[in-house]
Structure formats: C-alpha cells, structure tokens
Amino acid sequence: MTDFGTILDCLEKASHRTERESGPLRPPPVGTILRAAPPPAPPSDEDRATRVCRAYGVDLPKPPEPPPPAPQPKAAQLPEREEALAELMRAEGSLAKLGALRRRLAWACHPDRQEKSRARQAERLLAEFNAQIDQAIARANPRLPRR
C-alpha cells in the first residue's frame, strides 16, 4: 500500500465533523443556518397587557363581547288573496289608488323577495293581481285601449 492509501484509511477511521467551523471571515455552514430556530415573534399587545397586569397584580380586563349578529331580514309575507281583492274593489275607479295598489302588491308578491319554496306561488298571485288591476284600470278609463 502506498502512503496515499494509508492516509485515506486513517481519514476514514478517524471520527471527524462533516462541517467546518466558521471563522471570522467565513459565514457559518448552511446546515447550521437551516437548523437554527427562527427568532421569536414580537409579543402581541394582548401578551404585553397580560404580563403588565400580572406584574401589578391586577386582573386582566375581559375583552368586550362581540355584538349580537344582525337579524336576518324576514321574507315578505304574501298578502291574502281575498284581502287584496277587497282592496281592489275599494280602489275601483281611482287610477292613482289602483297604481299605488299595484306597486304595493308587486313589492309584497315579487318572487325575488320570497323564499324559494313560495316563489312560484308569489309569481302566480302577482300575475292574478296584475290582471285584475288591468281590468279595473280599463273600466275606470274607457278611453285607454284594451290589451
């Protein structure tokens, strides 16, 4: 065996570190940097308040309770068919009252304002009310062409 082989054998038998020490001009090895723990995060305002209260022997004020959730808007109630037709009879002959009634019923019966389960029923009621109001307007103003 040559001197070079002997040197290699000795190096293999010797226990040595795989990373070199960092010197004044050398940065630390990459493995050391990756294994290092990240710096601690700065304490939050709540943590600081807790430590100060504990140091002075004062109870930490309780956080304010969140406000109650806003109430969900209720779906518009469908008007009763008989009541709406009774109002139509009272408004008969007045174009202004019939127009106001149409707007109010359209607002109350619009399918987009109802729950999905009642949307079709609201659509049918609105179509019926509109047809009744159209007939009442035609009777109130005979000069208008009929549809």
Secondary structure as UniProt FT lines:
FT   HELIX           3..13
FT   HELIX           30..35
FT   HELIX           45..56
FT   HELIX           81..91
FT   TURN            92..93
FT   HELIX           95..109
FT   HELIX           111..113
FT   HELIX           116..118
FT   HELIX           119..140
FT   TURN            142..143
//
